[in-house]
Amino acid sequence: MPYDVGSLMLLNQFLVLGAALFSIGVYGLLVRRNAVLVLLSVELMLNAVNINLIAFESALVTNAAVGQVFSIFVITVAAAEVGFGLAIILMIFRNRRSANVDELDLMRW
């Protein structure tokens, strides 16, 4: 058995932290009506996934840094998503004078 009890307890703590952050992100995604706060909730969910990737990578006894590489990839995609998301939200706010997601049901301006 390649795992000892101490590393499994530490893994469980990180998994609980990741699950809590992901749950807070889902709650914010479902409850919030401001588009910036919805985008922030998505970022919180992506960071929870990064914590889980790093936790599983550290629990495996290998020399490959697969979890770290995936986390860097997720961070890169999240940075691009924030850039495009904020640009879209800014354009919506300029045209509609509101960033409320409930008012964005029409496709035409």
C-alpha positions, -999 to 999 in steps of 0.1 A, spaced: 0 0 0 17 32 -12 -3 55 11 2 60 48 -26 72 72 -11 106 76 -11 114 39 -47 102 35 -58 124 64 -41 154 48 -56 145 14 -91 144 30 -86 178 45 -77 193 11 -106 175 -6 -130 189 20 -116 224 14 -120 220 -23 -156 207 -19 -164 236 4 -150 262 -21 -168 245 -50 -201 245 -31 -197 282 -22 -190 289 -59 -221 270 -70 -242 288 -44 -229 322 -57 -235 311 -93 -271 302 -86 -280 331 -62 -262 361 -75 -277 383 -102 -248 406 -109 -227 393 -138 -194 403 -122 -203 382 -91 -213 353 -112 -179 355 -129 -162 356 -95 -182 325 -85 -170 306 -116 -134 316 -107 -139 303 -71 -151 270 -86 -120 268 -108 -97 274 -79 -114 246 -60 -107 223 -89 -70 234 -88 -68 225 -51 -82 191 -58 -57 186 -87 -27 195 -65 -40 174 -36 -44 143 -57 -10 149 -74 7 152 -41 -10 120 -28 3 100 -57 39 88 -53 52 97 -87 78 120 -101 55 134 -127 40 168 -120 7 161 -139 -15 178 -113 6 209 -114 7 211 -152 -31 207 -153 -35 234 -126 -13 258 -146 -34 251 -177 -66 258 -157 -52 290 -144 -43 301 -179 -78 293 -192 -93 311 -162 -72 342 -169 -84 343 -205 -120 337 -194 -118 366 -170 -104 389 -197 -132 380 -222 -159 378 -195 -151 413 -182 -149 427 -217 -184 413 -225 -198 425 -192 -184 459 -197 -200 462 -232 -233 450 -218 -231 475 -190 -224 503 -215 -254 494 -236 -279 485 -209 -267 505 -179 -270 473 -158 -250 441 -153 -280 422 -140 -282 387 -156 -319 386 -153 -322 415 -178 -300 397 -204 -328 375 -219 -329 394 -252 -304 387 -279 -309 420 -297 -297 454 -285 
